[in-house]
Structures are given as C-alpha cells and as structure tokens.
Amino acid sequence: MINPRSLVRDENSQAVINTDIVALNKYKSERALHRKVASLTKELVQVKQCLNRLNERIDKIENN
C-alpha cells in the first residue's frame, strides 16, 4: 500500500514522485533477486547442454 504522505509533486515537471525509501529498497532487493534467478536459469541451461554433449560423447565412445 502506498502511503499518500510519501507522494510528492515535483515543482518543475509536476510529476508525482514516491519518496518512500523502504519501498524503494524493497523494490531494489526484489529486482536483484530476480536478476540473480534469471542468471542462474541461463547458467543451468548451459550446464544441461554441456552434460548432454558429454553424454553423447560417452555413448559414442562406448559404441565404438
């Protein structure tokens, strides 16, 4: 829930600015966590591909 007292209108641009530092820090930590999960997901895909290539090579060696 947004605290109405944390909303301030900028004098120059008349834009509404949220000055709630706690909410900003929470947003930043959630974004960092999201980026970390995305990075780990990409890394996992690469590891799976590598394991598949290794498995194919092992099968090829065993069959020859």
Rosetta silent file (secondary structure, phi, psi, omega in degrees, C-alpha in Angstrom):
SEQUENCE: MINPRSLVRDENSQAVINTDIVALNKYKSERALHRKVASLTKELVQVKQCLNRLNERIDKIENN
SCORE:     score description
SCORE:     0.000 S_00000001
   1 L     0.000  135.653 -178.290    0.000    0.000    0.000 S_00000001
   2 L   -87.500  129.448  176.995    1.307    3.398   -0.930 S_00000001
   3 L   -78.715  121.271 -178.420    1.489    5.963    1.813 S_00000001
   4 H   -59.817  -27.216 -179.874   -0.109    9.183    0.497 S_00000001
   5 H   -73.804  -16.156  179.668    2.392   11.241    2.523 S_00000001
   6 H   -87.031   -4.739  178.786    5.262    9.652    0.582 S_00000001
   7 E   -94.827  126.125 -178.078    3.938   11.051   -2.694 S_00000001
   8 E  -129.627  141.423  177.784    5.320   14.477   -3.622 S_00000001
   9 E   -93.839  127.834  177.914    4.724   16.541   -6.743 S_00000001
  10 L   -68.351  136.002 -176.755    7.886   17.856   -8.413 S_00000001
  11 L   -69.747  -34.057 -176.086    7.799   21.641   -8.775 S_00000001
  12 L   -81.813  -52.054 -173.685    9.414   21.724  -12.216 S_00000001
  13 L   -96.428  -10.777 -176.747    7.854   18.800  -14.057 S_00000001
  14 L    64.438   16.628  177.480    4.713   18.383  -11.941 S_00000001
  15 L   -76.802  148.814  176.965    5.448   14.642  -11.865 S_00000001
  16 E   -87.369  125.635 -176.094    4.328   12.657   -8.847 S_00000001
  17 E  -117.214  131.550  176.733    7.380   11.229   -7.027 S_00000001
  18 E   -89.824  120.580 -177.256    7.295    8.450   -4.450 S_00000001
  19 L  -104.423   16.319 -179.429    9.729    9.273   -1.640 S_00000001
  20 L   -76.989  103.933 -176.799    9.195    6.058    0.364 S_00000001
  21 H   -67.554  -37.281 -179.660   12.762    4.799    0.933 S_00000001
  22 H   -63.008  -44.115  179.145   11.635    1.491    2.442 S_00000001
  23 H   -65.425  -38.766  178.435    9.561    0.676   -0.634 S_00000001
  24 H   -63.734  -44.912  179.399   12.444    1.663   -2.904 S_00000001
  25 H   -65.207  -37.272  176.757   14.876   -0.589   -1.050 S_00000001
  26 H   -64.325  -43.440  178.245   12.394   -3.465   -1.158 S_00000001
  27 H   -60.745  -44.364 -179.883   11.964   -2.965   -4.907 S_00000001
  28 H   -62.111  -42.902 -179.236   15.738   -2.913   -5.409 S_00000001
  29 H   -68.172  -36.877  177.497   16.232   -6.131   -3.446 S_00000001
  30 H   -67.056  -39.801  177.518   13.422   -7.869   -5.345 S_00000001
  31 H   -65.139  -40.800  178.579   14.913   -6.773   -8.684 S_00000001
  32 H   -63.198  -41.404  177.900   18.354   -8.010   -7.619 S_00000001
  33 H   -64.099  -42.080  178.975   16.845  -11.362   -6.657 S_00000001
  34 H   -61.836  -43.714  178.680   15.007  -11.551   -9.987 S_00000001
  35 H   -63.974  -38.515  179.210   18.232  -10.830  -11.902 S_00000001
  36 H   -64.560  -43.864  179.302   20.067  -13.495   -9.871 S_00000001
  37 H   -63.981  -41.811  178.397   17.384  -16.098  -10.630 S_00000001
  38 H   -62.998  -41.612  178.707   17.473  -15.209  -14.334 S_00000001
  39 H   -63.670  -44.375  179.604   21.261  -15.521  -14.361 S_00000001
  40 H   -66.320  -34.012  177.597   21.157  -18.894  -12.621 S_00000001
  41 H   -64.521  -44.645  177.588   18.482  -20.105  -15.039 S_00000001
  42 H   -62.374  -42.123  179.905   20.687  -19.226  -18.026 S_00000001
  43 H   -63.981  -39.006  179.022   23.650  -20.936  -16.381 S_00000001
  44 H   -63.020  -39.615  177.742   21.569  -24.047  -15.730 S_00000001
  45 H   -61.406  -43.209  179.106   20.631  -24.247  -19.411 S_00000001
  46 H   -63.749  -40.608  179.454   24.321  -24.103  -20.337 S_00000001
  47 H   -64.926  -41.752  178.324   25.184  -26.832  -17.827 S_00000001
  48 H   -61.813  -42.353  178.743   22.412  -29.068  -19.209 S_00000001
  49 H   -63.270  -41.972  179.281   23.708  -28.580  -22.749 S_00000001
  50 H   -63.357  -44.083  178.857   27.240  -29.422  -21.651 S_00000001
  51 H   -63.731  -37.542  177.391   26.075  -32.578  -19.867 S_00000001
  52 H   -64.146  -42.218  177.929   24.131  -33.643  -22.958 S_00000001
  53 H   -63.753  -41.861  177.947   27.234  -33.216  -25.130 S_00000001
  54 H   -62.650  -42.398  179.531   29.300  -35.229  -22.639 S_00000001
  55 H   -62.952  -41.395  177.995   26.687  -37.963  -22.544 S_00000001
  56 H   -63.163  -40.945  178.682   26.649  -38.138  -26.351 S_00000001
  57 H   -65.601  -41.320  178.949   30.445  -38.442  -26.442 S_00000001
  58 H   -63.329  -43.544  177.201   30.425  -41.186  -23.815 S_00000001
  59 H   -61.091  -41.663 -179.712   27.769  -43.089  -25.755 S_00000001
  60 H   -64.447  -41.645  179.375   29.790  -42.691  -28.936 S_00000001
  61 H   -65.883  -43.738 -179.037   32.964  -43.979  -27.217 S_00000001
  62 H   -65.300  -33.772 -176.931   31.123  -46.960  -25.674 S_00000001
  63 H   -79.435  -17.160 -179.916   29.571  -47.926  -29.015 S_00000001
  64 L   -94.379    0.000    0.000   32.911  -47.947  -30.887 S_00000001
